[in-house]
Amino acid sequence: CFDLIEFPMKKHSKINVCCMKLVCNGCRLAARRRGMNGRCPFCRTATPTDDASELAMIQRRVEKRDAEAIAHLGYKYYHGKLGLTKDVSRAIELWTEAAELGSVNAHSELGHTYYCGDDAEEDKPRGIQYWQQAAMKGHVMCRHGLGAVDHDNGNYELAVQHWMISAKMGDEESLNEIKEMFMEGEATKAQY
């Protein structure tokens, strides 16, 4: 399937840990109708039935240096899922490795963790830098977040530019922010 996945993506899709592909709910339904119950529509691997088998699949992908698998494992450590104990420093370590390998999601997670100081030392400039890298690679929510940061800092023109880009990519929240700025006189009609 090459259809775009609607926002929010987590609501309309699920990641398959066997191949680390994000599969939309439509493809999952089509696979079920074709009798592929319990199999990945992409790689035809049996889907994991418990936490231990899911973790084993993720770790096999990590051993192959799959950037998205490393980022996904970092997420599991950060939240203490799949029987792993919550370990924020290990999550940051994994996200850093995944970011170096090109994972957009790892850049996003690092940006959020550093900017907000969630379970790590707050470092806003470092968080913004990670968000910028993710935004340049097409991460819509990071682009929206950069717009919010610029708006909070009084840089309305740059905020509108960030939100215009993310709105064009389908983010309705960014569009609403631009409308609100226009109504408050912080943006002009020419800007959008």
Disulfide bonds with the S-S distance in Angstrom:
none
